[in-house]
């Protein structure tokens, strides 16, 4: 029987690449997504489509981070546009959700325990996101030790290994890896600020997430369609 | 200005004792409770009453652990009765929610970050709950290091200190400490399996939580009313 891996799947390009990387490494992927009060459902719709596309089980866990506050992604703070906030990658951006990866990895560890999964994949990346404290390798290393102590499977010596296949990848490296793995990139969604256009949501093409994504594909020298670069428009429900 | 502390408040005797301990230590307490799909609202009602009683801000964060499964407290597994599961304290009981304290401490860390709190109080106890891996001191120590790396305040050298004032207390010690601090013990709720009696919920007096609580008060030599021993009945909403 194949070993199972829990994949944190936001619906973006990075986590989608992890989903395909886990399959390539021989795991049966179980995707987990979080309905955490993000302003838009577009991410979750993309996650659902991606999991379906690869035939993976998919759990959506509701966790209301709005009750905690502190981020432009869950509150009324304005989402930065035009790349101004990208100029200093070491500064913590307003789109930072306090200790989000700590919370999400904790929930993924719970699922790994109930599913007896031997791995957790998370698409963090410390090249472009050095401003997020919980994207750095020292955090992941500390988390793995903590999760082993927190869990029944960990105490029994079967703690899940945490894989961060994109840790040292540039956006261009990730774009290339996604294409190599056959990720259906048009099905992914990165935009922080979806625009409503008649009966569809379309990516804004201006927020940091859109800009980084385009830069990645360009730097990789990939010639892609607009839908592949920014993600396909989504029908309104 | 007083320093703030985030208190994980389940509504039970242990967390209520932590709430009062934090106040005694000079902190302004901010209580956080979790609506995690527990079978009954009685715990949350008790937490609300306790926070109100001490004049503390209270946040209830919804996190749907039912989507993860694996525990009698959130699924249809039967709650053990009659103390049989207490005979081997080192075994992991069916009421164990996978890595619950890891998840709850992660969410408390997020709140500590947005509130700039300098402490987190959690009422874990490794005397009576040695079967729960995430109640042990080695877990708390590892978590504190991880939380410091995961958070903005941690990276700035202001990680919250995690206080576990009941870590080495027996149930009798906790009962004595609760009375010394003036905790309104009848307002707390411990029962895993509330019984509906006309228009009220009453404690079952038979589940592990009820039995441990009674044993604690008895071992402490405290003569209390039935409502103090098991918690007051709650009106149905």
Interface residues (C-beta under 8 A of the other chain):
Chain A: X59 X60 X61 X62 X63 X64 X65 X67 X68 X69 X70 X92 X96 X97 X98 X99 X100 X101 X102 X103 X106 X107 X109 X110 X111 X113 X114 X133 X134 X136 X138 X139 X142 X143 X145 X146 X147 X149 X150 X151 X152 X154 X155
Chain B: X59 X60 X61 X62 X63 X64 X65 X67 X68 X69 X70 X92 X96 X97 X98 X99 X100 X101 X102 X103 X106 X107 X109 X110 X111 X113 X114 X133 X134 X136 X138 X139 X142 X143 X145 X146 X147 X149 X150 X151 X152 X154 X155
